[in-house]
């Protein structure tokens, strides 16, 4: 993210889709995926209009972006890949995320973060992308947004189930991390 200071807001939030008739408000998927530290450090530069924060149940959120509750979804689950783990993500978190995404206005600038910005946030973003494009395209788009992504397999599985993709999204998640994306 060293180039962050040299990049304009419009470049950060280039829409993944030029137009998006599948979103209730036409939101073209303007999103940044980051770690909690990056979100705090670049908050004044990125100036997100909406925020999804993922943190483990016992952790604290440090000096984040001040947004009203209707523009900040806070999710509490750990990076567990075992669905039976006490802090594992639950289907309700995915449903809450999709419901939140449905409320985004067309001009929304969404920031999705977890502690490190590799597992939970990228998995959730992959699910968000897969609502509007084929799983293969969603995975390629995620790689373009966050090349170092390593989507949490359990969270991807929950997104896959919620979207009725029958393992197609989960299969794409196995392609991460990847230095170069091969279509």
PyMOL commands that set and color helices and strands:
alter all, ss='L'
color gray80, all
select helices_A, chain A and resi 2-6+9-12+36-46+69-71+91-102+120-130+135-145+153-163+168-173
alter helices_A, ss='H'
color red, helices_A
select strands_A, chain A and resi 31-35+50-55+72-76+110-114
alter strands_A, ss='S'
color yellow, strands_A
deselect
rebuild
show_as cartoon
